[in-house]
Each structure stands twice: as C-alpha cells, then as structure tokens.
Amino acid sequence: MGLANRWPIQIRKRDIWPVLIHSARTACVAVISLFMARLFRLPDAYWAPITTIVITQSSLGAALPVSLQRFVGAALGAVVGAIAANFLGEGVLVFGASVFLLGCLCAIAGSDQPAYRFGGVTLAIVLLRPLEAPAWQIAFYRFAEVSIGIVVALLFSVLWPEKEATHAAQN
C-alpha cells in the first residue's frame, strides 16, 4: 500500500497545480503586505497580512465590493472605538454599547455585513487591547494596517488574478 493510499483525501495530479499556484500567490501577497506594514513601522503589522489573506480568498469581482465594505467598516470601527475610549473609558458596557452603535452606523452608511464584521474587529482591538498609546493612535494604526492589507490584496488580484477570475472575465 503506497503513501498516497494512506491519506484521508485523495488529491489527483491535475488538482495539485492550482493548489500550488493559489498557495504561492497567497504566500507572496501576505509577505508583501507584512513588509509594507513593517515599512510604515506599524506596531501590529500582522493585521495587514491577516486582512490580505482574507481578501485574496475572493475573486477580483467579489473582492472589490467586499473590500470597500471592509474599508468602511474598519474606518467606522476605528472612529467609534477611539471616541468611546477617549470619552467613556473602558468596560463591558462601553464595549457593548459601542458594538451596538457601530451596527447602527454601518446600517446608516448603507454598509453590509462585511463592514460590520471588520468594524467590530477594529472596535474590539481599540477598546479591549491594553492602551499602550492614546486610543486615537491605536485606532489609526489599526485602520492603517487593515488598509494596507486591503490595498495590497486588491493590487495583487489585478496583477496576479486567480484562474477562476480570469475565466469569469473572459466569459
């Protein structure tokens, strides 16, 4: 019995190449995103490649509108988090009220679930993370890290598109 028969999932040879290309593409874009965030000396540079990895899992057609929503959400979450931290302080009630307010603001802004999700993550980081710096600075850094991740992912989705995105554009 060969090694291939011991694996729980059988991968056919023709299926390996797309997996290798996708993995290489994702790794390259994540590393470039991390490099860019470190170039700007952002304190939590790891958020840029995390965002990039999330975005690169979408095709270009899906990535553009979702990325805009994530950008809006990160901006709203950063603003709500900075204002809440500066004027209301810490606490579970402040956090809960801020999450509620963020949901209302996303709806008013005409944003959908990706905006609220990214905004909520940004808000949580700003409000729940130990404040080694002023809240507005943490909020700005978080927004910058996410923005770098989004921009790098979108740039690479144009420069090095997924095979499915290329086929969809041709049809």
Secondary structure as GFF3:
##gff-version 3
##sequence-region A 1 171
A	DSSP	three_ten_helix	3	6	.	.	.	ID=ss1
A	DSSP	alpha_helix	13	39	.	.	.	ID=ss2
A	DSSP	alpha_helix	47	56	.	.	.	ID=ss3
A	DSSP	alpha_helix	60	87	.	.	.	ID=ss4
A	DSSP	alpha_helix	92	108	.	.	.	ID=ss5
A	DSSP	alpha_helix	113	128	.	.	.	ID=ss6
A	DSSP	alpha_helix	135	159	.	.	.	ID=ss7
A	DSSP	alpha_helix	163	170	.	.	.	ID=ss8
###
